[in-house]
Amino acid sequence: MTDKRFDVLVVGSGPAGSIAALVLAQGGARVALVDKAAFPRDKACGDLVGPRGVQLLRDLSLDSPDATRVSDMMVVGPTGNRVRLPAPPGRTYPGFGIVERRSSFDATLRHAAIESGAEFFDGRADEPLGDDGRLDGFSLSSKMRIRADVIVGADGATSRVAEVANLVDADRVLWGFAVRTYVDEPTELPHIMFWTPVRGAAFPGYGWVFPAGEGHSNVGLGVGVLADRTAGRRAARDLDAFLEHALRVGVLDHRRPVQPRARPLGAWLKMGVAGTTPARDRVFLVGDAAGLVNPLQGEGIAQAMDSGRAAAVAILGGIELAPDRYRAHLARTQAGYLSTTASIQRSLLHRPRLIAALTRILTAPGVGRTLAGGWSIVWNNLRDGASPSVATGLAATAAGLGHALTARSTDRRWIASHLTDSPQ
Ligand SMILES: Cc1cc2nc3c(=O)[nH]c(=O)nc-3n(C[C@H](O)[C@H](O)[C@H](O)COP(=O)(O)OP(=O)(O)OC[C@H]3O[C@@H](n4cnc5c(N)ncnc54)[C@H](O)[C@@H]3O)c2cc1C
C-alpha cells in the first residue's frame, strides 16, 4: 500500500467531480481526483447538457468541440400529439443546450481538471480511513491509501462517500432508474415522450429520443420508483415496448440499433435532494451523490457541474464555514424548485390515471400551444435568470401554484431543514 495526503480528495470524475477538482486546483488546493473507471468511460445518459450547463462551461472557458447544439424540444403526448417547447435565451444562460456522448464529454472535463493541477488516481474508493467517526480518506482498490483534510463525494447516485459518511436516509430518497440505447436514425429535435402502455394508465416516468450526432439518436426510458429500488428493472424490461410506441407515433421510422453500442445501458438517478444531507463537517456531496437531479425531467449534468463548482468555491473560502456556504448556495439555487417538484413526483407516481389524464390535456393542441413557453421554463428549471416575457409570467404563476399545492409536504419540510434555516 502506498500512502498519499492531499488538501482535498474528490471521489468520482464525472462532471461534478471533475469540475470540483478543476476549480479547487485552480484555486491552489492540492487535489486528488479518483475514479474506479478507466477513461474514456461510457455513462448511461441522454447526453443532453441544458443551457445552464452550457453557460457554466463558458464561465470556465471549457470548450466542447464535439458538441452539437440543440434548442427547442418536442413533447409528445400519449396519443402522439406534439407540443414544441421553445428555448429562448435568458439573462444568465443561452437559448440552447448541447448533446455530446458522455464518453467524450466526461473525458474532456477530467482532462481539464488534470491540466489544472489535480492528480488523478485509478481505483475504487473502498474502505474508509479515519478515527472517531471522522472520514479522513479511502483505501483504493488499486492498493493506494489517500487521505485528505476534505472529502468531496462526486461518486454518483449510489455514492460510497455518502454511505460511509452516513449522509443518506435511503427510505426518503426519490430513486429513478433509466436505460438508454442508440439507434441508427437521426432526430432533429430532442423529443420527450409520455406513454400509456396500458389504456388510461401512464408509464410512471417518460421516454426520450434525442439527437446523438453522426446520424444517430439516443433513445431511453426512465422510471420513478420512490424508495423501492426493485421496481427499477421496469425501465429495461419495457424499453422494447417503448421503442415500438415511438415507431407507432412516428417519432422513429425504424429501430435499427447502432453497432457496436447497441446494448442498452442503465443507471440510477437520485432526485430532488430528498433524503440526502449535502454537507457535514469536512465531507461534501456534489452532483448525483447529493441527489440534485431534476425530479420532473431527469436532468442532472448542469446541476452536477454547478454543485461541483459551488462546493469547491466554498472549500477554498475556508473549511470552517464551507458547509454553510455550500448549503446556502443549494438553498438559493435549488431548494425552492426541488421542494415543489420532489413533492409533485412523490404524489403523482402512485396515480398513473391522473398522469395519463394530465399529459393528454397538456399536449392537447390548443392547451399545449398556449402553455408551451411557460412549460419550457418550469420543466427545465430556467425561471431564475429568465428574460421577462409572457412565458416567464406564466412560469411564475405555475411555480406559485406548485408551491401552494405542496406547502405542507414532507419533502418540502425535509429539504428546508437540510438546506435552509427556514421553511421554503
Ligand atoms: C439513462 C440516463 C439518462 C440521463 N440523461 C440525462 C441527460 O440527457 N441530461 C442530463 O443533464 N442528465 C441526464 N441524466 C443524469 C446525469 O447522467 C447525471 O446527473 C450526471 O451524470 C451526474 O454527474 P456526476 O458527476 O454527479 O455523477 P456520474 O456522472 O455518475 O459520475 C460519477 C463517477 O464516480 C465514479 N465512481 C463511483 N463510485 C466510485 C468509487 N467508489 N470510487 C471511485 N470512483 C467512483 C464513477 O465511475 C463515475 O465516473 C441521465 C441519467 C441516466 C441514468
The ligand as an ORCA input file, in Angstrom:
! r2SCAN-3c Opt
* xyz 0 1
  C     -30.196      6.876    -18.595
  C     -29.952      8.265    -18.039
  C     -30.154      9.359    -18.865
  C     -29.830     10.647    -18.414
  N     -29.937     11.683    -19.282
  C     -29.518     12.919    -18.911
  C     -29.478     13.989    -19.847
  O     -29.759     13.839    -21.051
  N     -29.078     15.210    -19.404
  C     -28.706     15.424    -18.098
  O     -28.368     16.563    -17.746
  N     -28.699     14.407    -17.200
  C     -29.070     13.165    -17.577
  N     -29.016     12.132    -16.678
  C     -28.461     12.382    -15.341
  C     -26.923     12.504    -15.439
  O     -26.397     11.362    -16.067
  C     -26.293     12.676    -14.060
  O     -26.999     13.674    -13.356
  C     -24.826     13.064    -14.156
  O     -24.070     12.045    -14.738
  C     -24.290     13.371    -12.760
  O     -22.897     13.569    -12.798
  P     -21.996     13.162    -11.527
  O     -20.638     13.649    -11.848
  O     -22.657     13.592    -10.292
  O     -22.044     11.570    -11.485
  P     -21.574     10.486    -12.560
  O     -21.600     11.053    -13.917
  O     -22.376      9.280    -12.265
  O     -20.053     10.211    -12.191
  C     -19.704      9.521    -11.030
  C     -18.292      8.956    -11.197
  O     -17.901      8.361     -9.965
  C     -17.213      7.167    -10.219
  N     -17.349      6.339     -9.007
  C     -18.471      5.824     -8.479
  N     -18.207      5.167     -7.336
  C     -16.864      5.271     -7.135
  C     -15.985      4.792     -6.122
  N     -16.426      4.082     -5.051
  N     -14.668      5.070     -6.243
  C     -14.201      5.777     -7.319
  N     -14.982      6.256     -8.294
  C     -16.312      6.017     -8.203
  C     -17.894      6.586    -11.442
  O     -17.052      5.687    -12.150
  C     -18.203      7.866    -12.248
  O     -17.174      8.160    -13.180
  C     -29.356     10.833    -17.097
  C     -29.199      9.735    -16.245
  C     -29.488      8.454    -16.708
  C     -29.278      7.283    -15.794
*
